[in-house]
């Protein structure tokens, strides 16, 4: 009962086409395709990073600088 046969899926497809029409389904398919293409393009540009964003090395250097005491007075307080 959990799985559907090929005939069930064909009937469902026929009902969907009758309810929505082929033009609307074509537009939905086009929109989904453009969204997937945009997502792939966005994921492919990860290496560049947005302008003004620090790289991982710069973040690590910044964290190390802020964690170290700056002078002897700071060391005495800790």
C-alpha positions as a Markdown table, in Angstrom:
| # | Residue | x | y | z |
|---|---|---|---|---|
| 1 | Unk | 0.0 | 0.0 | 0.0 |
| 2 | Unk | 3.0 | 2.3 | 0.6 |
| 3 | Unk | 4.3 | 2.3 | -3.0 |
| 4 | Unk | 2.4 | 3.5 | -6.1 |
| 5 | Unk | 2.6 | 1.8 | -9.4 |
| 6 | Unk | 3.3 | 3.5 | -12.7 |
| 7 | Unk | -0.4 | 3.7 | -13.5 |
| 8 | Unk | -1.1 | 5.7 | -10.3 |
| 9 | Unk | 1.6 | 8.2 | -11.2 |
| 10 | Unk | 0.2 | 8.6 | -14.8 |
| 11 | Unk | -3.3 | 9.3 | -13.4 |
| 12 | Unk | -1.9 | 11.9 | -11.0 |
| 13 | Unk | 0.1 | 13.5 | -13.8 |
| 14 | Unk | -3.0 | 13.6 | -16.0 |
| 15 | Unk | -5.1 | 15.3 | -13.3 |
| 16 | Unk | -2.4 | 17.9 | -12.6 |
| 17 | Unk | -2.2 | 18.7 | -16.3 |
| 18 | Unk | -6.0 | 19.0 | -16.5 |
| 19 | Unk | -6.2 | 21.2 | -13.4 |
| 20 | Unk | -3.2 | 23.6 | -14.1 |
| 21 | Unk | -2.8 | 23.4 | -17.8 |
| 22 | Unk | 0.3 | 23.0 | -19.8 |
| 23 | Unk | 1.2 | 26.7 | -20.0 |
| 24 | Unk | 1.2 | 27.2 | -16.3 |
| 25 | Unk | 3.2 | 24.0 | -15.8 |
| 26 | Unk | 5.7 | 25.2 | -18.4 |
| 27 | Unk | 6.2 | 28.5 | -16.5 |
| 28 | Unk | 6.6 | 26.7 | -13.2 |
| 29 | Unk | 9.2 | 24.4 | -14.7 |
| 30 | Unk | 11.1 | 27.4 | -16.2 |
| 31 | Unk | 11.0 | 29.2 | -12.8 |
| 32 | Unk | 12.3 | 26.2 | -11.0 |
| 33 | Unk | 15.1 | 25.7 | -13.6 |
| 34 | Unk | 16.2 | 29.3 | -13.2 |
| 35 | Unk | 16.2 | 29.0 | -9.4 |
| 36 | Unk | 18.4 | 25.9 | -9.6 |
| 37 | Unk | 20.8 | 27.6 | -12.0 |
| 38 | Unk | 21.0 | 30.7 | -9.7 |
| 39 | Unk | 21.7 | 28.5 | -6.7 |
| 40 | Unk | 24.5 | 26.6 | -8.5 |
| 41 | Unk | 26.0 | 29.9 | -9.7 |
| 42 | Unk | 25.8 | 31.2 | -6.1 |
| 43 | Unk | 27.5 | 28.1 | -4.7 |
| 44 | Unk | 30.2 | 28.2 | -7.3 |
| 45 | Unk | 31.3 | 31.8 | -6.3 |
| 46 | Unk | 32.1 | 30.8 | -2.7 |
| 47 | Unk | 35.9 | 31.1 | -3.3 |
| 48 | Unk | 35.7 | 34.8 | -4.0 |
| 49 | Unk | 33.7 | 35.8 | -1.0 |
| 50 | Unk | 31.8 | 39.1 | -0.8 |
| 51 | Unk | 33.9 | 42.3 | -1.0 |
| 52 | Unk | 35.1 | 43.4 | 2.3 |
| 53 | Unk | 34.9 | 40.0 | 4.0 |
| 54 | Unk | 38.0 | 38.8 | 5.8 |
| 55 | Unk | 39.5 | 35.5 | 4.8 |
| 56 | Unk | 40.1 | 32.7 | 7.4 |
| 57 | Unk | 43.7 | 33.6 | 7.9 |
| 58 | Unk | 42.9 | 37.2 | 8.6 |
| 59 | Unk | 40.2 | 36.1 | 11.1 |
| 60 | Unk | 42.7 | 33.9 | 13.0 |
| 61 | Unk | 45.3 | 36.6 | 13.1 |
| 62 | Unk | 42.7 | 39.1 | 14.5 |
| 63 | Unk | 41.6 | 36.6 | 17.2 |
| 64 | Unk | 45.2 | 36.0 | 18.2 |
| 65 | Unk | 45.9 | 39.7 | 18.5 |
| 66 | Unk | 42.8 | 40.4 | 20.6 |
| 67 | Unk | 43.4 | 37.5 | 23.0 |
| 68 | Unk | 47.0 | 38.5 | 23.8 |
| 69 | Unk | 47.6 | 41.1 | 26.5 |
| 70 | Unk | 48.8 | 44.4 | 25.0 |
| 71 | Unk | 51.1 | 45.5 | 27.8 |
| 72 | Unk | 52.4 | 44.6 | 31.2 |
| 73 | Unk | 49.5 | 46.3 | 33.0 |
| 74 | Unk | 47.1 | 44.0 | 31.3 |
| 75 | Unk | 49.1 | 41.0 | 32.3 |
| 76 | Unk | 49.1 | 42.0 | 36.0 |
| 77 | Unk | 45.3 | 42.4 | 36.0 |
| 78 | Unk | 44.8 | 38.8 | 34.8 |
